[in-house]
Amino acid sequence: MHVPGMKITDAAAIKGRRRAWDVGSAQKFVGLIDQINAKSGKGIREAIRKAIDRKLIPRRDEKTWVNRYYASRKLLRKANELKRRFERLGEVPR
């Protein structure tokens, strides 16, 4: 049966969650927020607000950035733990 206007494409729609940040992006983000927090000393939320106001990170919901910050910290902890394990084995990953 023919359907007028229907087009067949090879690429399927992308579904699901967006990719997590890689270690380099996580380091930059956590470093930026930690640097702002070290100067002000008022906490992560305030550092994220300042980064948004200074247009260092895109304007999004503050809660999103707080979640991203702690997820990035967790990612960096795991990456450092893996690096230490490889170093103990004598193999250093790139």
C-alpha positions in Angstrom: 0.0 0.0 0.0 1.3 3.4 -0.9 1.4 6.3 1.6 1.7 9.7 0.1 4.6 11.8 1.4 6.1 8.9 3.4 9.9 8.8 3.2 12.1 5.9 4.2 15.4 6.8 5.9 18.4 4.7 7.0 19.0 6.5 10.2 16.8 5.8 13.2 15.9 8.5 15.7 18.3 8.8 18.6 16.6 7.8 21.8 17.6 7.6 25.4 19.7 9.5 27.7 22.5 11.8 26.5 26.0 10.6 26.8 27.8 11.2 30.1 30.7 13.6 30.1 34.2 12.3 29.4 36.9 12.7 32.1 38.4 15.8 30.4 35.1 17.7 30.4 34.4 16.7 34.0 37.8 17.9 35.1 37.3 21.3 33.5 33.8 21.7 35.0 34.8 20.6 38.5 37.9 22.7 38.4 36.0 25.8 37.4 33.4 25.4 40.1 36.0 24.5 42.8 38.0 27.6 41.8 35.0 29.9 42.2 34.1 28.1 45.5 37.6 28.5 46.8 37.4 32.3 46.3 33.9 32.8 47.7 33.7 29.9 50.2 29.9 29.9 50.2 29.3 26.5 48.7 28.7 24.7 45.4 25.3 26.2 44.7 26.6 29.7 45.1 29.6 28.9 42.9 27.3 27.5 40.2 25.1 30.7 40.4 28.2 32.8 40.0 29.4 30.7 37.0 26.0 31.1 35.3 26.0 34.9 36.0 29.5 35.3 34.6 28.4 33.2 31.6 31.1 30.6 32.1 28.5 27.8 31.8 25.2 27.9 29.9 22.1 29.0 31.7 20.1 26.0 32.9 18.4 25.0 36.0 20.7 25.3 39.0 19.7 21.8 40.2 20.9 20.3 36.9 24.3 21.8 37.4 24.5 20.7 41.0 23.7 17.1 39.9 26.2 17.4 37.1 28.9 18.6 39.5 28.5 15.7 41.9 28.2 13.2 39.0 31.5 14.6 37.6 33.2 14.3 41.0 32.1 10.7 41.2 33.4 10.1 37.6 36.8 11.7 38.5 37.0 9.5 41.7 36.5 6.4 39.6 39.0 7.5 37.0 41.6 8.2 39.6 41.0 4.8 41.3 41.4 3.0 37.9 44.6 5.0 37.3 46.0 3.9 40.7 45.1 0.3 40.0 46.9 0.3 36.6 49.9 2.0 38.2 50.1 -0.8 40.8 50.1 -3.3 38.0 52.8 -1.4 36.2 50.6 -0.4 33.2 49.8 3.3 32.9 46.8 4.0 30.6 46.9 7.0 28.3 
